[in-house]
Amino acid sequence: MTDTMQVFDRAAVRAHRERSAARWPDHDFLKREVATRLLDRLRDVNRDFASALDLGCHGGTLAELLPSIGKVERLVQCDVAPAMARRASTAGWPALAADEEALPFAPRSFDLALSVLNLHWVNDLPGSLLQLNRCLKPDGLFLGALLGGESLHELRVALMEAELELTGGLSPRISPFAEVRDCGGLLQRAGFALPVVDQDEITVTYADPFSLLRELRGMAETNAVRERRRGLASRALFARMAEVYAERFARPDGRIPITFQVLYLTAWAPHETQQQPLRPGSAKTRLAEALNTVEKPAGDKANPGTKAGS
Protein backbone atom coordinates (compact mmCIF):
# COMPACT_ATOMS: atom_id res chain seq x y z
CA MET A 1 0.00 0.00 0.00
CA THR A 2 1.14 3.55 -0.68
CA ASP A 3 0.02 7.00 0.30
CA THR A 4 -0.65 7.88 -3.35
CA MET A 5 -3.86 9.83 -3.83
CA GLN A 6 -6.49 7.49 -5.22
CA VAL A 7 -8.05 9.44 -8.07
CA PHE A 8 -9.38 6.51 -10.09
CA ASP A 9 -11.60 3.61 -9.13
CA ARG A 10 -9.50 0.80 -10.49
CA ALA A 11 -12.37 -1.69 -10.16
CA ALA A 12 -14.40 0.58 -12.46
CA VAL A 13 -11.51 0.79 -14.94
CA ARG A 14 -11.37 -3.00 -15.03
CA ALA A 15 -15.16 -3.31 -15.36
CA HIS A 16 -15.24 -0.85 -18.26
CA ARG A 17 -12.58 -2.87 -20.08
CA GLU A 18 -14.41 -6.13 -19.39
CA ARG A 19 -17.62 -4.66 -20.81
CA SER A 20 -15.85 -3.37 -23.94
CA ALA A 21 -13.90 -6.53 -24.76
CA ALA A 22 -16.68 -8.29 -26.69
CA ARG A 23 -17.01 -5.49 -29.28
CA TRP A 24 -13.51 -4.04 -29.07
CA PRO A 25 -12.80 -4.21 -32.86
CA ASP A 26 -15.78 -1.89 -33.43
CA HIS A 27 -14.20 0.84 -31.29
CA ASP A 28 -10.42 0.42 -31.51
CA PHE A 29 -9.82 3.15 -34.13
CA LEU A 30 -8.12 5.57 -31.71
CA LYS A 31 -5.94 2.86 -30.17
CA ARG A 32 -5.00 1.68 -33.67
CA GLU A 33 -4.14 5.19 -34.87
CA VAL A 34 -2.03 6.04 -31.82
CA ALA A 35 -0.34 2.62 -31.90
CA THR A 36 0.59 3.23 -35.54
CA ARG A 37 2.13 6.60 -34.67
CA LEU A 38 4.01 5.10 -31.72
CA LEU A 39 5.40 2.32 -33.90
CA ASP A 40 6.61 4.94 -36.38
CA ARG A 41 8.82 6.19 -33.55
CA LEU A 42 10.02 2.65 -32.88
CA ARG A 43 10.81 2.21 -36.56
CA ASP A 44 13.23 5.15 -36.32
CA VAL A 45 15.23 3.41 -33.57
CA ASN A 46 18.23 1.63 -35.11
CA ARG A 47 17.96 -1.48 -32.97
CA ASP A 48 16.12 -4.80 -32.75
CA PHE A 49 14.56 -6.08 -29.52
CA ALA A 50 14.53 -9.69 -28.37
CA SER A 51 11.74 -9.26 -25.83
CA ALA A 52 9.03 -6.63 -25.43
CA LEU A 53 6.10 -5.84 -23.14
CA ASP A 54 2.78 -4.33 -24.25
CA LEU A 55 1.37 -2.78 -21.08
CA GLY A 56 -2.38 -2.19 -21.33
CA CYS A 57 -2.83 -4.19 -24.50
CA HIS A 58 -6.62 -3.91 -24.66
CA GLY A 59 -7.72 -6.34 -27.40
CA GLY A 60 -4.30 -6.87 -28.98
CA THR A 61 -4.34 -3.97 -31.44
CA LEU A 62 -0.64 -3.17 -31.10
CA ALA A 63 0.28 -6.86 -31.41
CA GLU A 64 -1.51 -6.96 -34.76
CA LEU A 65 0.54 -4.01 -36.03
CA LEU A 66 3.92 -4.89 -34.56
CA PRO A 67 5.05 -7.56 -37.07
CA SER A 68 4.95 -4.97 -39.86
CA ILE A 69 8.10 -3.27 -38.54
CA GLY A 70 10.00 -6.50 -37.83
CA LYS A 71 11.97 -5.27 -34.80
CA VAL A 72 10.58 -7.46 -32.00
CA GLU A 73 11.22 -11.17 -31.61
CA ARG A 74 8.93 -11.91 -28.64
CA LEU A 75 6.03 -9.91 -27.17
CA VAL A 76 4.22 -10.32 -23.86
CA GLN A 77 0.84 -8.57 -23.61
CA CYS A 78 -0.94 -7.66 -20.41
CA ASP A 79 -4.13 -5.83 -19.49
CA VAL A 80 -5.96 -5.14 -16.25
CA ALA A 81 -9.09 -6.83 -17.68
CA PRO A 82 -9.00 -10.62 -18.14
CA ALA A 83 -11.51 -10.43 -21.00
CA MET A 84 -9.23 -8.05 -22.89
CA ALA A 85 -6.22 -10.29 -22.25
CA ARG A 86 -8.12 -13.29 -23.62
CA ARG A 87 -9.02 -11.36 -26.77
CA ALA A 88 -5.45 -10.09 -27.15
CA SER A 89 -4.05 -13.62 -26.99
CA THR A 90 -5.71 -14.38 -30.33
CA ALA A 91 -3.29 -11.92 -32.00
CA GLY A 92 -0.57 -14.59 -31.83
CA TRP A 93 1.35 -13.39 -28.75
CA PRO A 94 0.83 -14.54 -25.13
CA ALA A 95 -1.29 -12.30 -22.90
CA LEU A 96 -2.08 -12.17 -19.19
CA ALA A 97 -4.21 -10.11 -16.83
CA ALA A 98 -2.01 -7.84 -14.70
CA ASP A 99 -2.45 -4.56 -12.87
CA GLU A 100 -0.25 -1.67 -14.04
CA GLU A 101 0.06 -0.56 -10.43
CA ALA A 102 1.57 -3.92 -9.34
CA LEU A 103 3.45 -5.48 -12.24
CA PRO A 104 4.33 -9.17 -11.81
CA PHE A 105 7.47 -9.17 -13.95
CA ALA A 106 10.98 -9.77 -12.67
CA PRO A 107 13.60 -7.00 -12.93
CA ARG A 108 15.39 -6.77 -16.27
CA SER A 109 12.84 -8.94 -18.09
CA PHE A 110 12.43 -6.91 -21.28
CA ASP A 111 14.45 -5.00 -23.85
CA LEU A 112 11.46 -2.85 -24.81
CA ALA A 113 8.28 -1.68 -23.06
CA LEU A 114 5.35 -0.22 -24.98
CA SER A 115 2.13 1.27 -23.64
CA VAL A 116 -0.65 2.77 -25.77
CA LEU A 117 -3.55 4.77 -24.25
CA ASN A 118 -3.38 3.05 -20.90
CA LEU A 119 -1.28 4.90 -18.33
CA HIS A 120 -3.73 7.79 -17.96
CA TRP A 121 -5.85 5.40 -15.85
CA VAL A 122 -3.28 4.67 -13.12
CA ASN A 123 -3.34 6.41 -9.75
CA ASP A 124 0.42 6.39 -9.26
CA LEU A 125 1.93 7.26 -12.62
CA PRO A 126 5.46 7.80 -11.20
CA GLY A 127 5.20 4.43 -9.46
CA SER A 128 4.06 2.64 -12.62
CA LEU A 129 6.88 4.25 -14.61
CA LEU A 130 9.35 3.18 -11.91
CA GLN A 131 8.12 -0.42 -12.19
CA LEU A 132 8.45 -0.26 -15.97
CA ASN A 133 12.01 0.99 -15.57
CA ARG A 134 12.82 -1.94 -13.31
CA CYS A 135 11.32 -4.39 -15.82
CA LEU A 136 13.70 -3.15 -18.52
CA LYS A 137 17.22 -4.39 -19.08
CA PRO A 138 19.96 -1.72 -18.96
CA ASP A 139 19.66 0.49 -22.05
CA GLY A 140 16.15 -0.85 -22.64
CA LEU A 141 13.65 1.45 -24.34
CA PHE A 142 10.28 2.67 -23.12
CA LEU A 143 7.77 4.13 -25.58
CA GLY A 144 4.40 5.21 -24.23
CA ALA A 145 1.36 7.18 -25.35
CA LEU A 146 -1.32 8.52 -23.03
CA LEU A 147 -4.08 11.08 -23.17
CA GLY A 148 -3.09 14.61 -22.17
CA GLY A 149 -4.86 17.37 -20.30
CA GLU A 150 -6.49 18.97 -23.35
CA SER A 151 -8.32 15.78 -24.30
CA LEU A 152 -12.13 15.91 -24.49
CA HIS A 153 -12.17 19.61 -23.70
CA GLU A 154 -15.28 20.17 -25.85
CA LEU A 155 -17.23 17.57 -23.88
CA ARG A 156 -15.86 18.89 -20.60
CA VAL A 157 -17.07 22.43 -21.38
CA ALA A 158 -20.53 21.27 -22.48
CA LEU A 159 -21.04 19.12 -19.38
CA MET A 160 -19.83 21.85 -17.03
CA GLU A 161 -22.11 24.49 -18.50
CA ALA A 162 -25.12 22.17 -18.51
CA GLU A 163 -24.60 20.98 -14.95
CA LEU A 164 -24.01 24.48 -13.58
CA GLU A 165 -27.15 25.70 -15.30
CA LEU A 166 -29.36 22.84 -14.05
CA THR A 167 -27.94 22.11 -10.58
CA GLY A 168 -25.82 25.10 -9.61
CA GLY A 169 -22.83 22.84 -8.93
CA LEU A 170 -20.27 20.54 -10.54
CA SER A 171 -19.26 16.91 -10.16
CA PRO A 172 -16.26 15.14 -11.74
CA ARG A 173 -17.62 13.68 -14.98
CA ILE A 174 -14.41 13.51 -17.05
CA SER A 175 -11.13 12.08 -15.81
CA PRO A 176 -8.15 14.34 -15.20
CA PHE A 177 -5.22 13.76 -17.55
CA ALA A 178 -1.47 14.37 -17.37
CA GLU A 179 0.02 17.65 -18.57
CA VAL A 180 2.79 17.62 -21.16
CA ARG A 181 4.97 19.91 -19.02
CA ASP A 182 4.99 17.35 -16.20
CA CYS A 183 5.78 14.16 -18.08
CA GLY A 184 9.51 14.70 -18.60
CA GLY A 185 9.95 15.24 -14.86
CA LEU A 186 7.92 12.12 -14.10
CA LEU A 187 10.20 10.04 -16.33
CA GLN A 188 13.28 11.43 -14.59
CA ARG A 189 11.70 10.83 -11.19
CA ALA A 190 11.16 7.19 -12.20
CA GLY A 191 14.88 6.86 -12.97
CA PHE A 192 14.74 6.92 -16.76
CA ALA A 193 17.52 8.46 -18.82
CA LEU A 194 17.29 10.67 -21.92
CA PRO A 195 13.55 11.43 -21.59
CA VAL A 196 11.72 13.03 -24.50
CA VAL A 197 8.06 14.08 -24.52
CA ASP A 198 6.13 15.30 -27.54
CA GLN A 199 2.45 15.70 -28.28
CA ASP A 200 -0.08 15.32 -31.02
CA GLU A 201 -3.76 16.14 -31.46
CA ILE A 202 -6.35 13.91 -33.09
CA THR A 203 -9.77 15.40 -33.83
CA VAL A 204 -12.72 13.17 -34.65
CA THR A 205 -16.25 14.27 -35.59
CA TYR A 206 -19.59 12.67 -34.75
CA ALA A 207 -23.16 13.20 -35.86
CA ASP A 208 -24.16 14.24 -32.34
CA PRO A 209 -22.85 14.15 -28.73
CA PHE A 210 -24.74 10.93 -27.97
CA SER A 211 -22.82 9.12 -30.71
CA LEU A 212 -19.62 10.36 -29.08
CA LEU A 213 -20.70 9.08 -25.65
CA ARG A 214 -21.47 5.66 -27.11
CA GLU A 215 -18.01 5.61 -28.72
CA LEU A 216 -16.27 6.50 -25.46
CA ARG A 217 -18.17 3.70 -23.75
CA GLY A 218 -17.10 1.27 -26.47
CA MET A 219 -13.47 2.37 -26.05
CA ALA A 220 -13.69 1.87 -22.24
CA GLU A 221 -12.85 5.55 -21.78
CA THR A 222 -15.85 6.48 -19.63
CA ASN A 223 -15.60 8.15 -16.23
CA ALA A 224 -13.82 6.12 -13.54
CA VAL A 225 -13.03 8.91 -11.05
CA ARG A 226 -13.58 7.69 -7.48
CA GLU A 227 -15.53 10.82 -6.55
CA ARG A 228 -17.84 10.62 -9.55
CA ARG A 229 -21.57 10.95 -8.93
CA ARG A 230 -23.05 7.45 -8.75
CA GLY A 231 -26.23 6.39 -10.47
CA LEU A 232 -27.68 7.50 -13.76
CA ALA A 233 -27.46 11.16 -14.72
CA SER A 234 -30.71 12.88 -15.53
CA ARG A 235 -31.98 12.99 -19.08
CA ALA A 236 -32.30 16.75 -18.70
CA LEU A 237 -28.56 17.08 -18.04
CA PHE A 238 -27.54 15.19 -21.16
CA ALA A 239 -30.17 16.89 -23.27
CA ARG A 240 -28.86 20.29 -22.21
CA MET A 241 -25.27 19.11 -22.67
CA ALA A 242 -26.08 18.18 -26.27
CA GLU A 243 -27.59 21.62 -26.87
CA VAL A 244 -24.55 23.42 -25.39
CA TYR A 245 -22.18 21.20 -27.35
CA ALA A 246 -23.92 22.02 -30.63
CA GLU A 247 -24.15 25.73 -29.81
CA ARG A 248 -20.48 26.03 -28.88
CA PHE A 249 -18.69 23.57 -31.17
CA ALA A 250 -20.84 22.29 -34.05
CA ARG A 251 -19.31 22.61 -37.51
CA PRO A 252 -21.14 24.05 -40.53
CA ASP A 253 -22.27 20.56 -41.55
CA GLY A 254 -23.79 20.00 -38.10
CA ARG A 255 -21.23 17.43 -36.93
CA ILE A 256 -19.55 17.94 -33.56
CA PRO A 257 -15.78 17.53 -32.99
CA ILE A 258 -13.91 15.94 -30.12
CA THR A 259 -10.20 16.44 -29.54
CA PHE A 260 -7.77 13.86 -28.16
CA GLN A 261 -4.41 15.25 -27.05
CA VAL A 262 -1.88 12.41 -27.12
CA LEU A 263 1.39 12.63 -25.20
CA TYR A 264 4.25 10.45 -26.45
CA LEU A 265 6.92 9.46 -23.93
CA THR A 266 10.34 8.14 -24.93
CA ALA A 267 13.01 7.18 -22.40
CA TRP A 268 15.76 4.65 -21.74
CA ALA A 269 16.73 2.51 -18.80
CA PRO A 270 20.09 3.87 -17.61
CA HIS A 271 23.32 2.39 -18.97
CA GLU A 272 26.92 3.51 -18.75
CA THR A 273 27.27 3.74 -22.54
CA GLN A 274 24.59 6.43 -22.85
CA GLN A 275 25.48 10.06 -23.39
CA GLN A 276 26.01 11.97 -20.15
CA PRO A 277 25.84 15.74 -19.56
CA LEU A 278 29.23 17.39 -19.05
CA ARG A 279 30.17 18.75 -15.63
CA PRO A 280 29.77 22.54 -15.31
CA GLY A 281 33.06 24.24 -16.17
CA SER A 282 34.48 21.23 -18.03
CA ALA A 283 34.25 22.78 -21.52
CA LYS A 284 37.60 23.01 -23.35
CA THR A 285 36.54 25.69 -25.84
CA ARG A 286 35.24 29.13 -24.96
CA LEU A 287 31.88 30.22 -26.34
CA ALA A 288 33.46 33.43 -27.65
CA GLU A 289 35.79 31.39 -29.86
CA ALA A 290 32.90 29.40 -31.28
CA LEU A 291 31.05 32.63 -32.07
CA ASN A 292 34.18 34.36 -33.43
CA THR A 293 33.79 37.31 -31.11
CA VAL A 294 35.63 38.97 -28.22
CA GLU A 295 34.87 37.92 -24.66
CA LYS A 296 34.43 40.79 -22.19
CA PRO A 297 34.17 40.65 -18.40
CA ALA A 298 30.67 41.14 -16.99
CA GLY A 299 29.85 44.82 -16.55
CA ASP A 300 32.21 46.13 -19.25
CA LYS A 301 30.65 48.40 -21.86
CA ALA A 302 31.41 47.88 -25.53
CA ASN A 303 32.02 51.64 -26.02
CA PRO A 304 31.73 53.85 -22.91
CA GLY A 305 31.51 57.00 -25.02
CA THR A 306 28.56 55.85 -27.11
CA LYS A 307 25.13 57.08 -26.11
CA ALA A 308 22.28 54.69 -25.85
CA GLY A 309 20.45 54.34 -29.12
CA SER A 310 23.21 55.91 -31.25
Secondary structure, 3 states (H helix, E strand, C coil): CCCCCCCECHHHHHHHHHHHHCCHHHCCHHHHHHHHHHHHHHHCCCCCEEEEEEECCCCCHHHHHHHHCCCEEEEEEEECCHHHHHHHHHHCCCEEECCCCCCCCCCCCEEEEEEECCHHHCCCHHHHHHHHHHHEEEEEEEEEEEEECCCCHHHHHHHHHHHHHHHCCCCCCCCCCECHHHHHHHHHHCCCEEEEEEEEEEEEEECCHHHHHHHHHHCCCCCCECCCCCCCCCHHHHHHHHHHHHHHHCCCCCCEEEEEEEEEEEEECCCCCCCCCCCCCCCCCCHHHHHCCCCCCCCCCCCCCCCCCC
